[in-house]
């Protein structure tokens, strides 16, 4: 992957961990839609504060965002922030609605989580995720904080299922404070991947 050398660079990153989550009642839009949901990080993922938008860039099918956090907010030390709170970020890139990568940047400790969602019907998708963490000094295999981060991220995405699997479509949703700008922008960006025309093999051949 040209945009993500971490997945090919085993000299500086641990070999990737592939997790086949399986078929879940979600649509491909749901994982990517976490990006502008700055407030859910407090209630779903245990963050001490909502995320702070740092970057929002759209380029046709491509979406690039950065969200800032104070990791370990309000705590002297955690397993993730042993030296106290640290300002970090989640950098997300999405290529359409079915493939996205979240890069968790915590000083020199960087984790990449690539998520792929392939629809199998109108309500369900096959879900895969791939995780890698940059190599830590003195740890030839992912142990300590690196190993814990891999398992932590596997668990975090499963926390989102309670939301994704119970969502329902609302034509004009009431946004909470601060959500309206980027959530609305995301919904407008995502419209390009949907069509009102029913899929037929003949129509696809004719279009080609």
N, C-alpha and C positions, 0 to 999 in steps of 0.2 A: 504494500500500500504506500504509494509515493507520499501521500500527505501525513502518514503516521509511521515514521521509521522505527518507532519503538517496537512494533510488532515483528520486525525483521532483524533487529539489532540485539542478538543474544549476548553480545559482549558486554553491553551496558544495561541490558534488561533481562529479567528472568524469562525462561520460555513461557509462552502464553498458556493460559488455563482456559479451556473451552467448557462451557456449561450449557447443556441442552435443557432448557427450562421445560420445553414441551408445548403442547397446544393449550392455550389459555383463552378465556373469553375477553379478548382485547382486540382493538383495531390498531393497525400500524402507526396511526397518528399519536396514540397515547404515550408511548415512551418519549417521543420528541417533544410532546406538549408539556413535559416536565420543565422544559427550559424556561418559559416565562412564568412558571408557577412559583414565584419567589417566596411565598409565605408557607407553602407546605413543608419546606425543609425543617421548620421548627417543630411542627406537629407530627410529621411522619418519620423524619430522619434524625431527630434529636439535636438539631442545630440550636445554638443559643440565641440566634437572631435570624430574621428573614434575610434572604440573599439581597445583595445590592447590585443592580444591573450596571455593568461596565462597558459592554459592547453589544451592539445589535447590527448585524450586517447581512443583507439578503442579496443574492445574485442568482436570479432565476430559480433553479431547483435547489440551490445551495444556501444553507443558513449557518452563520457563524456567530456565536454568542460567548460572552464571558460574564460570570456572576461572581461577585466577591463575598467572602465570608470571614469572620473571625473564628477560626477553628479553636475549640477549647474555650469559648467565650465564658467568662465568669468562673473559671476553674483554674486552680494553681497548676495542675498537671493532669494529663490523661494519657492513655497508651498511645494516642495519636499525636499528642502534643506534650511530650515529656518535659520540655523546657518552658512550659507555659503557653498561653494563647498566642496564636500566630495568624496574621492576615494571609489568606490564600484565596484560591478561586477555583471554580469549575469552568473550564473552557469546553464548549460543545460545538461540534460540527455535524451537520446533518446533510445527507445527500438524498433529497426526497423525504418521504415519510417512513421508509422501511429500514434505513440504515443510518445510525448515528454513533458518534464517539464522544464520550465524556472524559476529559483529561482533568484529574484532580491534582492541583498544584499546591503543595504545602512545602514552601521553601525548596530544598533540593530533593524532596520526597515526592515522586510523581507516579500516579497510577492512571492507566488508560483502561476504559471499559467500553468496548464496542458492542452495540446491541443491534441485532437484526430481527425484524419481525416480518414474516411472510403470511399474508392472509390465506386462509383455507376455506373460508366462507364469509358471509356478511358480518359475522360477529366474532369470529375466532381467528387467531393467528398462531403460527409456529414460531417460537421464540428461542433465539440463541444469544449467548453473550460470550465475549472473549475478553480476558483480563490479563494485563501484564503490569509489573511494578519495576521501577528502575533498581538495579542491583545496589545493595547496601554494603558498605565496607565490612569485610570480615565475614560475610554471609554468602558462601558459594551457592546455597540453595535458599529459597524464600523461607526464612524463619523469622521469629520475633515480629517486629512491626510489619514487615513486608507480607509475611504469611497471614497475619491477622487482618491486614487490609484487604487481601484477596477474598477471604471468607466474609469479611464485613460487607464488602460491596455485593457479593452474591446475596446476602441477606437483605440488604437495603432495597434492591430492586423488587424483592418479593413483598416488601411492605407496601409498595405502590399498587400491587394487585388489588388490594381492598378498595382502592379508589377506582382504578381502571375498569374492574369487572362489575362495578355498580354504577357507572356513569350512565346518564341518559341524555339524549339530545334535547337542547333547548334553543329555540330559534334566536331569541334575544336574551342571553344570560345576564343576570345582574352581577357585575364585577365588584369584588371587594376593593377597598381603598388601595390605590397604587397598581392594581392589576390591569386597568383598562387600556393603558398604552401598548404594552408589549403583548399582552394576551390577545388583544384585538388585532395587532399586527400579525401575530402568528396565525390566527384564524384566517386572515386575508391571504397570507402567503400559502397556507395549506390548500386553499381552494383550487389552485392550479392542478392538483393531482386527482381531482374528481371530475367526473363527467355525468351529465344528465342522460347521455345516450347509453342504452343497454349494450353490453358487450356481445358481439357476434364475430365468429371467425371470418366470415365473408367480408365484414366491414373492415377488419384489420388488414386483410389482404388487399382490399381495394385502396385503402389509405396508403399502403406501401407502394 
